[in-house]
Amino acid sequence: MADKLTEKLVDMTKKPFAKHHGHGSKKNTAATRSSVAVRHDGGEDEDANPVAFPAGDTDDADPKSKVPEKETKSSSSKDSALKVNSLKDNSLKTDSVDNSKPRRKSFLENDKIENFTPATRKKRVSSLSLSDQWINGTAPMTPLDANAERNGSISSSSTKFSSRKNSVLVRERKKTIEHERVASYAFAFDIDGVLIRGPETIPQAPKALRMLNGENKYNIKVPYIFITNGGGRSEKARCKDLSKRLKITVTEDQVIQGHTPMKDLVPVYKNVLVVGGVLDSCRKVAEDYGFKNVYIPLDIMKWNPSVTPYYQLNDEEKAIAKDVDFSKVNIDAILVFADSRNWAADQQIILELLLSENGIMGTICPTADSGPGLYFAHSDFVWATDYGLNRYGMGALQVSIAALYQEHTGKELEVTRFGKPQRGTFRFAEKVLSNWRRETLSEHVEQLKLERTDSSNTSHDHDESLFTESETDAFDDEDDDDDDVNDDNDSTTQINDPFSEKGLDLSKGSKIILELPPASTVYFVGDTPESDIRFANSHDSSWYSILVKTGVYQDGATPRYTPKKICENVLEAVEFAIEREHKKELEEWNKSATVDTPVVEERREVTRV
């Protein structure tokens, strides 16, 4: 009997799919639920009773999904006509027959990001360090001439720098550049899969960041920021965690999370539903941003448990949930801050609000066009943890909600996305990076003030000091400031800009406002081609994408978006960039050398303890 059953099952796999699932059978599908047992007994013709899924009188069956008991054979043309009429009669489908075909376009691809063209720079940006470009008042991009030297000013891109005592730095050609300085280039890092992986810190990460902080053979400090699609907690908490794990100091001014740009929505919306994260952690973040009335799905579930009949709140969830009558509250926007911890409940609530009348729970808008706006912090479909395989992320939740919404309404779901690779996040990141580069250079200038030697021992040689003679004299002769400062304003509030005609004022009490050029190159290190590499490649040609193998990307795979460089880990990426940039910096340094002398090699004295 077993052999006969095996033969029958093998034979079934060779027969048309539709017949095995009850289509075309003249028998009632309910009578075939035990078809295998009937065939064992020989009481029915085996071909007349194919294996079928339970249907008919089961309690969980959807009446709309039942297959009619009587089916008549018809020609293929008649079948086609019936299919067209069926689509027209179904209110959940669109009028087009083509829409019944399988969807080929991703639900994450409706923002036209594929059409983005990276911007190209109209002017060349110097590879010399910021210190050498602006603190010393030199202009390597414009050759020195006699008039410039006599006038004590150097022209660069039609902007003049003036020294106090008509002193110009003497620059010699070198084999390496090793004096302490701040780089013209910068770094931006993804976090998960690049620096950390779940609860683990990637071993090479701490050393890589120490190198950027100046612990490298060229003594160059490189500004860097972090751009992660992760979230669910405050930027302050994220910085504290990174500082501890990477053994460096990370400040809030360096970190952009997926939901950080949503701060700009504070003046736009009064009542918001914030989704994701653990318990009410995202509510607290949103309130810190300044949102007035912040609700979470647990509040709605507490208001009416029937909203999610398959899930009941536990005592901890009830304790943090607010008592609110959501039949009287208009939700203006839904902000998905972090990955959902309860997909079933969150999807149910989000979809109900999208289909509601003005964002009021328990209502339905016939046209499905008056619900709240929907915002996602990012669109990562998968992400890497310490588990062996990738996990589905917020992008997968978007796909699920978009598919359900389209199935229900026949319409494309309108979504506003932040995070990588979106252009809005790129612009926000450029602003954050610019501010941090300025902060890094300002700290460097302040440090040089503290470490300055007596003016009598100051040399123009860059090996001994980064200041020109005029700049160091300014520290000891504050009376000279009187000619440079407007009498109507205090010197501490003057705009101190190296691009101004007066040049950069490094006197005591002066307030330095540094207007910097854009970074010569921004190296972005990520582990996900679809978000990180796409992000770096889509917006500005000066961004240099590096893909590492410690996260989502698996060695040997062909990335969908091609990086400019693939490295084993973040340390290899940093070492590669530092060497690449030093070569460019050295070439420009020697090309713009003010004195034609034999190439010299910088040597730094090492004090042995």
Backbone hydrogen bonds, N-H to C=O, Kabsch-Sander energy under -0.5 kcal/mol:
donor,donor_aa,acceptor,acceptor_aa,energy
5,L,1,M,-2.3
6,T,2,A,-2.4
7,E,3,D,-2.4
8,K,4,K,-2.0
9,L,5,L,-2.6
10,V,6,T,-2.3
11,D,7,E,-2.2
12,M,8,K,-2.3
13,T,9,L,-1.4
14,K,10,V,-0.5
14,K,11,D,-1.0
15,K,12,M,-1.6
20,H,16,P,-1.2
21,H,17,F,-0.7
21,H,18,A,-0.9
22,G,19,K,-1.4
23,H,18,A,-1.8
25,S,22,G,-1.2
31,A,28,N,-1.2
32,T,29,T,-1.1
33,R,30,A,-1.0
35,S,32,T,-1.9
38,V,34,S,-2.2
39,R,35,S,-2.3
40,H,36,V,-1.8
41,D,37,A,-1.5
42,G,38,V,-0.7
42,G,39,R,-0.7
43,G,38,V,-1.6
48,A,45,D,-0.7
49,N,45,D,-0.6
49,N,46,E,-1.1
57,D,55,A,-0.9
61,A,58,T,-0.9
65,S,62,D,-2.3
66,K,63,P,-1.1
71,E,69,E,-0.5
79,D,75,S,-2.1
80,S,76,S,-2.0
81,A,77,S,-1.9
82,L,78,K,-2.3
83,K,79,D,-2.1
84,V,80,S,-2.1
85,N,81,A,-2.5
86,S,82,L,-2.4
87,L,83,K,-2.0
88,K,84,V,-2.0
89,D,85,N,-2.0
90,N,86,S,-1.1
91,S,89,D,-0.7
93,K,90,N,-1.6
99,N,96,S,-0.8
100,S,97,V,-1.9
101,K,98,D,-1.8
109,E,106,S,-1.6
115,N,112,K,-1.6
116,F,113,I,-1.6
119,A,539,H,-2.5
130,L,182,V,-2.3
131,S,182,V,-0.9
133,Q,129,S,-2.0
134,W,130,L,-2.7
135,I,130,L,-0.8
135,I,131,S,-0.9
136,N,131,S,-1.2
138,T,132,D,-0.7
142,T,139,A,-1.6
149,E,145,D,-2.1
150,R,146,A,-2.4
151,N,147,N,-2.2
152,G,148,A,-0.6
153,S,148,A,-1.8
154,I,161,F,-1.0
156,S,159,T,-2.3
159,T,156,S,-1.6
161,F,154,I,-1.1
163,S,152,G,-1.9
166,N,163,S,-0.8
171,R,169,L,-0.6
175,K,600,V,-1.7
178,E,176,T,-0.6
181,R,219,N,-1.2
183,A,221,K,-2.9
186,A,521,T,-2.4
187,F,223,P,-2.1
188,A,523,Y,-2.7
189,F,225,I,-2.1
190,D,525,V,-2.5
193,G,196,I,-3.8
194,V,191,I,-1.7
195,L,191,I,-2.8
196,I,191,I,-1.9
197,R,200,E,-3.3
200,E,197,R,-1.9
202,I,195,L,-2.0
205,A,202,I,-2.1
208,A,204,Q,-1.8
209,L,205,A,-2.0
210,R,206,P,-2.0
211,M,207,K,-2.1
212,L,208,A,-1.4
213,N,209,L,-1.4
214,G,211,M,-1.5
215,E,210,R,-2.2
216,N,214,G,-2.0
219,N,216,N,-1.7
221,K,181,R,-2.8
222,V,212,L,-3.0
222,V,220,I,-0.5
225,I,187,F,-1.6
226,F,254,Q,-3.4
227,I,189,F,-3.1
228,T,226,F,-0.5
228,T,256,I,-2.7
238,R,234,S,-2.2
239,C,235,E,-2.4
240,K,236,K,-2.1
241,D,237,A,-2.0
242,L,238,R,-2.5
243,S,239,C,-2.8
244,K,240,K,-1.8
245,R,241,D,-2.3
246,L,242,L,-3.0
247,K,243,S,-1.0
248,I,243,S,-0.9
250,V,248,I,-0.6
254,Q,251,T,-1.9
255,V,252,E,-1.0
256,I,226,F,-2.4
258,G,230,G,-2.2
260,T,257,Q,-1.2
262,M,259,H,-1.4
263,K,260,T,-1.8
264,D,261,P,-1.7
265,L,262,M,-2.1
266,V,263,K,-1.7
268,V,265,L,-1.4
269,Y,265,L,-1.7
272,V,270,K,-0.5
272,V,293,N,-2.5
273,L,333,A,-2.5
274,V,272,V,-0.6
274,V,295,Y,-3.4
275,V,273,L,-0.5
275,V,335,L,-2.4
277,G,339,D,-1.8
279,L,277,G,-0.5
281,S,278,V,-2.5
284,K,280,D,-1.8
285,V,281,S,-1.6
286,A,282,C,-2.5
287,E,283,R,-2.5
288,D,284,K,-2.1
289,Y,285,V,-1.7
290,G,286,A,-1.0
291,F,286,A,-1.9
293,N,270,K,-1.9
294,V,292,K,-0.6
295,Y,272,V,-2.9
295,Y,293,N,-0.5
299,D,296,I,-1.5
300,I,296,I,-1.1
301,M,297,P,-2.4
302,K,298,L,-1.8
303,W,299,D,-2.0
304,N,300,I,-2.2
307,V,304,N,-2.3
308,T,305,P,-1.1
311,Y,308,T,-2.0
318,K,314,N,-2.4
319,A,315,D,-1.8
320,I,316,E,-1.2
321,A,317,E,-1.2
324,V,322,K,-0.9
326,F,324,V,-1.0
328,K,325,D,-1.8
331,I,329,V,-0.7
331,I,359,G,-2.2
332,D,271,N,-2.2
332,D,330,N,-0.7
333,A,271,N,-1.1
334,I,373,G,-3.1
335,L,273,L,-3.0
335,L,333,A,-0.6
336,V,334,I,-0.6
336,V,375,Y,-3.2
337,F,275,V,-1.8
337,F,335,L,-1.1
338,A,275,V,-1.4
346,D,342,N,-2.7
347,Q,343,W,-2.9
348,Q,344,A,-1.8
349,I,345,A,-2.2
350,I,346,D,-2.7
351,L,347,Q,-2.7
352,E,348,Q,-1.9
353,L,349,I,-2.1
354,L,350,I,-2.3
355,L,351,L,-1.8
356,S,353,L,-1.1
357,E,360,I,-0.5
358,N,356,S,-0.9
358,N,370,S,-0.5
360,I,357,E,-0.9
361,M,326,F,-1.0
361,M,359,G,-0.5
363,T,360,I,-1.3
365,C,355,L,-3.0
368,A,365,C,-1.4
371,G,354,L,-0.6
373,G,332,D,-1.5
375,Y,334,I,-2.9
376,F,416,T,-2.4
377,A,336,V,-2.0
379,S,420,K,-0.6
383,W,391,R,-2.1
391,R,383,W,-2.7
393,G,381,F,-2.7
395,G,380,D,-3.1
396,A,380,D,-0.6
396,A,393,G,-0.7
397,L,393,G,-1.3
398,Q,394,M,-2.1
399,V,395,G,-2.1
400,S,396,A,-2.2
401,I,397,L,-2.5
402,A,398,Q,-3.0
403,A,399,V,-2.5
404,L,400,S,-2.2
405,Y,401,I,-2.6
406,Q,402,A,-2.5
407,E,403,A,-2.4
408,H,404,L,-2.0
409,T,405,Y,-2.5
410,G,406,Q,-2.5
415,V,413,L,-0.6
416,T,374,L,-2.5
417,R,415,V,-0.6
418,F,376,F,-2.5
422,Q,419,G,-1.9
426,F,422,Q,-1.5
427,R,423,R,-2.5
428,F,424,G,-1.9
429,A,425,T,-2.5
430,E,426,F,-2.4
431,K,427,R,-1.7
432,V,428,F,-2.2
433,L,429,A,-2.9
434,S,430,E,-2.3
435,N,431,K,-2.1
436,W,432,V,-2.2
437,R,433,L,-2.5
438,R,434,S,-2.0
439,E,435,N,-2.1
440,T,436,W,-2.6
441,L,437,R,-2.3
442,S,438,R,-2.3
443,E,439,E,-2.3
444,H,440,T,-1.8
445,V,441,L,-2.4
446,E,442,S,-2.4
447,Q,443,E,-2.2
448,L,444,H,-2.0
449,K,445,V,-1.8
450,L,446,E,-1.8
451,E,447,Q,-1.8
452,R,448,L,-0.6
452,R,449,K,-0.8
457,N,454,D,-2.0
458,T,455,S,-0.9
464,E,461,D,-1.5
465,S,461,D,-1.5
472,T,468,T,-2.0
473,D,469,E,-2.3
474,A,470,S,-1.1
475,F,471,E,-0.6
475,F,472,T,-0.9
476,D,472,T,-0.7
476,D,473,D,-0.8
477,D,473,D,-1.1
480,D,477,D,-1.2
481,D,478,E,-1.6
482,D,479,D,-1.6
483,D,480,D,-0.8
484,D,481,D,-1.1
485,V,481,D,-1.3
489,N,486,N,-1.7
493,T,490,D,-1.8
494,Q,491,S,-1.0
496,N,494,Q,-0.7
497,D,495,I,-0.9
500,S,497,D,-1.8
503,G,500,S,-1.2
505,D,503,G,-0.5
506,L,504,L,-0.7
510,S,507,S,-1.7
511,K,491,S,-0.7
512,I,510,S,-0.6
513,I,496,N,-1.7
513,I,511,K,-0.6
514,L,512,I,-0.6
515,E,513,I,-0.7
516,L,514,L,-0.9
520,S,184,S,-1.7
522,V,542,S,-1.9
523,Y,186,A,-2.6
523,Y,521,T,-0.6
524,F,522,V,-0.7
524,F,544,Y,-2.5
525,V,188,A,-2.3
525,V,523,Y,-0.6
526,G,524,F,-0.5
526,G,546,I,-2.4
531,S,528,T,-0.6
532,D,528,T,-1.7
533,I,528,T,-1.3
534,R,529,P,-1.6
535,F,531,S,-1.7
536,A,532,D,-2.3
537,N,533,I,-2.1
538,S,534,R,-1.2
539,H,535,F,-0.6
541,S,119,A,-3.1
543,W,540,D,-1.8
544,Y,522,V,-3.3
545,S,543,W,-0.6
546,I,524,F,-2.7
547,L,565,K,-2.7
548,V,526,G,-2.3
549,K,567,C,-0.8
549,K,568,E,-0.8
553,Y,527,D,-2.0
557,A,554,Q,-2.1
562,T,560,R,-0.5
564,K,545,S,-1.2
565,K,545,S,-1.0
567,C,547,L,-2.7
573,A,569,N,-1.6
574,V,570,V,-2.3
575,E,571,L,-2.6
576,F,572,E,-2.2
577,A,573,A,-2.1
578,I,574,V,-2.6
579,E,575,E,-2.0
580,R,576,F,-2.3
581,E,577,A,-2.8
582,H,578,I,-2.3
583,K,579,E,-1.9
584,K,580,R,-1.4
585,E,581,E,-2.9
586,L,582,H,-2.9
587,E,583,K,-1.9
588,E,584,K,-1.9
589,W,585,E,-2.6
590,N,586,L,-2.6
591,K,587,E,-1.8
592,S,588,E,-1.7
593,A,590,N,-1.0
595,V,171,R,-1.8
597,T,595,V,-1.6
600,V,173,R,-2.4
602,E,176,T,-0.6
602,E,600,V,-0.5
607,T,605,E,-0.6
608,R,606,V,-0.6
